[in-house]
Amino acid sequence: MIDIDKVRSTLAQIGPMKHFRVRFKKVNGEDREMVCMMDFDSGKRGVSVPVMEIASGQWKAFRIDRVETLEVL
């Protein structure tokens, strides 16, 4: 897992409306990877980050304490 402060700073650098790939461990233990983008308020919300998943067009979320990789596309 990536350190929470590193995840926060990377998300701040990515910023809103830019595509990125995140791989994280779901609460149930499954690995999940998605290409997504944040809206303008996404990075300002505690532990859970709401994002638009590009493939499905649906709003989803991931926990910053469960992130394994972050990649700007």
Secondary structure, 3 states (H helix, E strand, C coil): CCCHHHHHHHHHHHCCCCCEEEEEECCCCCEEEEEEECCCCHHHCCCEEEEEECCCCCEEEEEHHHEEEEEEC
